[in-house]
Amino acid sequence: MSAMVNSKILVVYLALCAAARADVRYTLKCEIESSDKVMARTGALQDAMRDCSSQILQTAEKQLTRNGKVTQILEYGTENLITIHHEKKTWTRNGAAQSELAAQASMQQLKQMGAVFRIVSNPIAEPKQVAGFDAKGIVSVLEMSFNYPGVPSGMSSRAQMEFWVSETAPGAKEIIAAASKNGAVSSPTLKIMGQFLATVPGGQEMLNDAEKLVGQLVEMTMRMETKGLADVLSLKMTMRAEDFKTVAIPASEFAIPDGYVEVK
């Protein structure tokens, strides 16, 4: 789940639209609340807060998500995902097939260790405004239980996630136009997550529901509670889009920095 929290929660609904180009910049501001006393005492909570917020750059061909340590670039046409690690000065390129195999291997390993997953999702009936834009949402609940050596007996986690999508936020009209032409267009981030979630009971249904929300994702919230430890641990994370700017984005923004080494 930590991998999902750290790197899979940086979400934008995008589509390739060759006929009309609209470059958009904005910020996904992240806030985290946790009852974990160790995180608070060691400063890990502050570190997570600092690295959680991201800058998003969106063009008709690519999406860039950048925080203090990592930049991810998704190429729509090829579905290649480039990950740049700034501390190590390295970068990797994974195609869709490679990512899918890695996700399947991770799930298989978890199952062999006794982990059990289940996910249920439903559309949210009432719309709301996010960052000044009308949005509609979906709520998903991921339940996990663990039964392998080293884990306290009866340990389980429950994560409730909400995704809110706007049809009027900057960049949304291009996404809607592409969806009208080519069918439902899912979030690139959900597509990456989907390689993992599709193997979870109920995961494919969640992805199908999410594809009905076509537009710009403007908010995501997650509330997670873990039981079976000495204390019940809770975590709440909110990511909200703000400071939208429709401006031309130069190709240099998507370039690999000089001196960085590719890791294959």
C-alpha positions as CSV (number, residue, x, y, z in Angstrom):
1,M,0.0,0.0,0.0
2,S,2.9,2.4,0.7
3,A,3.9,2.2,-2.9
4,M,0.5,3.3,-3.9
5,V,0.6,6.2,-1.3
6,N,4.0,7.4,-2.3
7,S,3.9,7.1,-6.1
8,K,0.6,6.1,-7.4
9,I,-1.5,8.9,-5.8
10,L,-0.2,11.7,-8.3
11,V,-3.3,11.6,-10.5
12,V,-4.4,13.5,-13.7
13,Y,-7.1,12.6,-16.2
14,L,-5.5,13.1,-19.7
15,A,-6.0,12.2,-23.3
16,L,-4.2,12.6,-26.6
17,C,-5.9,15.2,-28.7
18,A,-3.9,16.0,-31.9
19,A,-6.4,18.5,-33.3
20,A,-6.3,20.9,-30.4
21,R,-3.4,21.6,-28.1
22,A,-3.9,23.0,-24.6
23,D,-0.8,23.0,-22.3
24,V,-1.7,23.2,-18.6
25,R,0.4,23.7,-15.5
26,Y,-0.9,23.3,-12.0
27,T,-0.1,22.1,-8.5
28,L,-1.4,19.0,-6.7
29,K,-1.1,20.2,-3.1
30,C,-0.9,17.4,-0.6
31,E,-1.7,17.3,3.1
32,I,-1.2,14.3,5.4
33,E,-2.5,13.6,8.9
34,S,-1.4,10.5,10.8
35,S,-1.8,9.0,14.3
36,D,1.6,7.2,13.9
37,K,3.7,8.4,16.8
38,V,6.9,7.0,15.3
39,M,6.3,9.0,12.1
40,A,5.8,12.2,14.0
41,R,8.8,11.6,16.4
42,T,11.3,10.7,13.6
43,G,10.2,13.5,11.2
44,A,9.0,11.0,8.6
45,L,5.6,12.7,8.5
46,Q,7.2,16.0,7.7
47,D,9.3,14.3,5.0
48,A,6.2,12.7,3.5
49,M,4.4,16.1,3.5
50,R,7.3,17.7,1.7
51,D,7.6,15.1,-1.1
52,C,3.9,14.5,-1.5
53,S,2.9,17.8,-3.3
54,S,3.7,17.8,-7.0
55,Q,3.8,20.1,-10.0
56,I,1.9,18.8,-13.0
57,L,2.7,19.7,-16.6
58,Q,0.2,18.5,-19.2
59,T,0.5,18.7,-23.0
60,A,-1.3,16.8,-25.8
61,E,1.5,14.2,-25.9
62,K,2.8,13.9,-22.4
63,Q,2.2,14.2,-18.6
64,L,4.9,15.2,-16.2
65,T,4.6,14.8,-12.4
66,R,7.4,16.3,-10.4
67,N,8.1,16.5,-6.6
68,G,11.3,17.1,-4.7
69,K,12.9,13.7,-5.4
70,V,11.2,12.1,-8.4
71,T,9.9,13.2,-11.8
72,Q,7.6,10.8,-13.8
73,I,6.9,11.4,-17.5
74,L,4.1,9.4,-19.2
75,E,4.2,9.3,-23.0
76,Y,0.6,8.8,-24.2
77,G,1.2,7.3,-27.6
78,T,3.6,4.6,-26.4
79,E,2.4,4.4,-22.8
80,N,6.1,4.5,-21.8
81,L,6.7,5.7,-18.2
82,I,10.0,7.5,-17.6
83,T,11.0,7.8,-13.9
84,I,13.8,10.2,-13.0
85,H,15.5,9.9,-9.6
86,H,17.1,13.2,-8.8
87,E,19.1,12.2,-5.8
88,K,20.7,9.2,-7.6
89,K,20.9,11.1,-10.9
90,T,19.4,8.1,-12.8
91,W,16.4,7.4,-14.9
92,T,14.5,4.4,-16.2
93,R,12.0,3.7,-19.0
94,N,9.3,1.1,-18.6
95,G,6.8,0.2,-21.3
96,A,3.3,-0.9,-20.6
97,A,4.1,-4.6,-20.9
98,Q,7.0,-4.3,-18.4
99,S,4.9,-2.4,-15.9
100,E,2.1,-5.0,-16.2
101,L,4.5,-7.9,-15.6
102,A,6.0,-6.1,-12.6
103,A,2.5,-5.5,-11.1
104,Q,1.5,-9.1,-11.6
105,A,4.7,-10.3,-9.9
106,S,4.1,-8.0,-7.0
107,M,0.5,-9.2,-6.5
108,Q,1.6,-12.9,-6.8
109,Q,4.2,-12.4,-4.2
110,L,1.8,-10.8,-1.8
111,K,-0.7,-13.6,-2.3
112,Q,1.9,-16.2,-1.6
113,M,2.6,-14.4,1.7
114,G,-1.0,-14.6,2.7
115,A,-2.3,-11.2,1.8
116,V,-6.0,-10.9,0.9
117,F,-7.4,-7.9,-1.0
118,R,-10.9,-6.8,-1.9
119,I,-12.1,-3.5,-3.4
120,V,-15.6,-2.1,-3.8
121,S,-16.5,1.2,-5.6
122,N,-19.6,3.3,-6.2
123,P,-20.2,6.7,-7.9
124,I,-20.9,9.6,-5.5
125,A,-24.4,10.9,-6.0
126,E,-23.9,14.6,-5.1
127,P,-21.4,16.7,-7.1
128,K,-19.3,19.4,-5.4
129,Q,-17.0,22.3,-6.3
130,V,-13.2,21.8,-6.2
131,A,-10.8,24.7,-6.9
132,G,-13.8,26.7,-8.3
133,F,-14.9,23.9,-10.7
134,D,-17.9,21.6,-10.7
135,A,-16.8,18.0,-10.1
136,K,-18.3,14.5,-9.8
137,G,-16.8,11.7,-7.9
138,I,-16.3,8.0,-7.2
139,V,-15.6,6.3,-3.8
140,S,-13.6,3.1,-3.5
141,V,-12.9,1.0,-0.5
142,L,-9.8,-1.3,-0.5
143,E,-9.8,-3.9,2.3
144,M,-6.6,-5.9,3.1
145,S,-5.8,-8.6,5.6
146,F,-2.4,-10.2,6.2
147,N,-1.5,-13.7,7.3
148,Y,2.3,-14.3,7.0
149,P,5.3,-14.7,9.4
150,G,6.2,-11.6,11.3
151,V,2.8,-9.9,11.0
152,P,0.6,-9.7,14.1
153,S,-2.3,-12.1,14.1
154,G,-5.5,-10.4,12.8
155,M,-3.7,-7.4,11.2
156,S,-5.8,-5.7,8.6
157,S,-6.1,-2.4,6.8
158,R,-9.0,-0.5,5.2
159,A,-8.5,2.4,2.8
160,Q,-11.3,4.6,1.5
161,M,-10.4,6.6,-1.6
162,E,-12.4,9.3,-3.4
163,F,-11.6,10.7,-6.8
164,W,-13.2,13.9,-8.0
165,V,-13.2,14.9,-11.7
166,S,-14.2,18.2,-13.4
167,E,-15.4,18.6,-16.9
168,T,-14.8,22.4,-16.9
169,A,-11.2,22.7,-15.4
170,P,-8.4,23.7,-17.8
171,G,-7.4,20.8,-20.0
172,A,-10.7,19.0,-19.5
173,K,-12.3,19.8,-22.9
174,E,-9.5,18.2,-24.8
175,I,-9.9,15.0,-22.7
176,I,-13.7,15.0,-23.3
177,A,-13.2,15.6,-27.1
178,A,-10.8,12.6,-27.3
179,A,-13.2,10.4,-25.3
180,S,-16.0,11.3,-27.6
181,K,-13.9,10.4,-30.6
182,N,-12.2,7.3,-29.3
183,G,-14.3,6.0,-26.5
184,A,-13.7,6.2,-22.7
185,V,-10.3,7.6,-21.8
186,S,-9.0,6.5,-18.4
187,S,-6.6,8.4,-16.2
188,P,-2.9,7.4,-17.1
189,T,-2.3,7.1,-13.4
190,L,-5.3,4.7,-13.0
191,K,-4.1,2.8,-16.0
192,I,-0.8,2.2,-14.2
193,M,-2.5,1.4,-11.0
194,G,-4.9,-0.8,-13.0
195,Q,-2.2,-3.2,-13.8
196,F,-2.2,-4.0,-10.1
197,L,-5.8,-3.3,-9.2
198,A,-7.1,-5.5,-12.1
199,T,-5.8,-8.5,-10.1
200,V,-7.7,-7.6,-7.0
201,P,-11.3,-8.8,-6.6
202,G,-13.5,-5.9,-7.5
203,G,-10.6,-4.0,-9.0
204,Q,-11.7,-4.2,-12.6
205,E,-15.2,-3.0,-11.7
206,M,-13.5,0.1,-10.0
207,L,-11.5,0.8,-13.2
208,N,-14.7,0.5,-15.3
209,D,-16.5,3.0,-13.1
210,A,-13.5,5.3,-13.1
211,E,-13.6,5.4,-16.9
212,K,-17.0,7.0,-16.8
213,L,-15.5,10.0,-15.1
214,V,-14.0,11.8,-18.1
215,G,-12.3,15.1,-17.4
216,Q,-9.5,16.6,-15.2
217,L,-9.0,15.0,-11.9
218,V,-9.0,17.8,-9.3
219,E,-9.1,16.1,-6.0
220,M,-8.2,12.7,-4.4
221,T,-8.6,11.8,-0.7
222,M,-7.6,8.6,1.1
223,R,-8.3,7.5,4.6
224,M,-6.5,4.4,5.8
225,E,-6.8,2.6,9.1
226,T,-4.7,-0.4,10.2
227,K,-5.8,-2.7,13.0
228,G,-4.0,-5.5,14.8
229,L,-1.1,-3.5,16.1
230,A,-0.5,-2.1,19.6
231,D,-2.3,1.0,18.5
232,V,-4.8,1.5,15.7
233,L,-2.9,3.5,13.1
234,S,-4.8,6.0,10.9
235,L,-3.7,8.2,8.0
236,K,-5.6,10.7,5.9
237,M,-4.1,12.2,2.8
238,T,-5.7,14.9,0.6
239,M,-4.4,16.0,-2.8
240,R,-6.2,19.0,-4.4
241,A,-5.4,20.7,-7.7
242,E,-4.8,24.5,-7.5
243,D,-3.1,27.4,-9.4
244,F,-4.2,26.3,-12.9
245,K,-2.3,28.1,-15.7
246,T,-2.9,27.5,-19.4
247,V,0.5,28.4,-20.9
248,A,2.8,26.9,-23.6
249,I,5.2,24.3,-22.1
250,P,8.5,24.0,-23.9
251,A,9.8,20.5,-24.9
252,S,12.9,21.2,-22.7
253,E,10.7,20.6,-19.6
254,F,10.4,16.9,-20.5
255,A,14.1,16.4,-21.2
256,I,16.3,14.1,-19.2
257,P,18.8,16.3,-17.2
258,D,22.4,16.3,-18.4
259,G,24.6,13.8,-16.6
260,Y,21.8,11.5,-15.5
261,V,22.4,7.8,-16.3
262,E,19.8,5.4,-17.7
263,V,19.3,2.2,-15.6
264,K,17.9,-0.7,-17.6
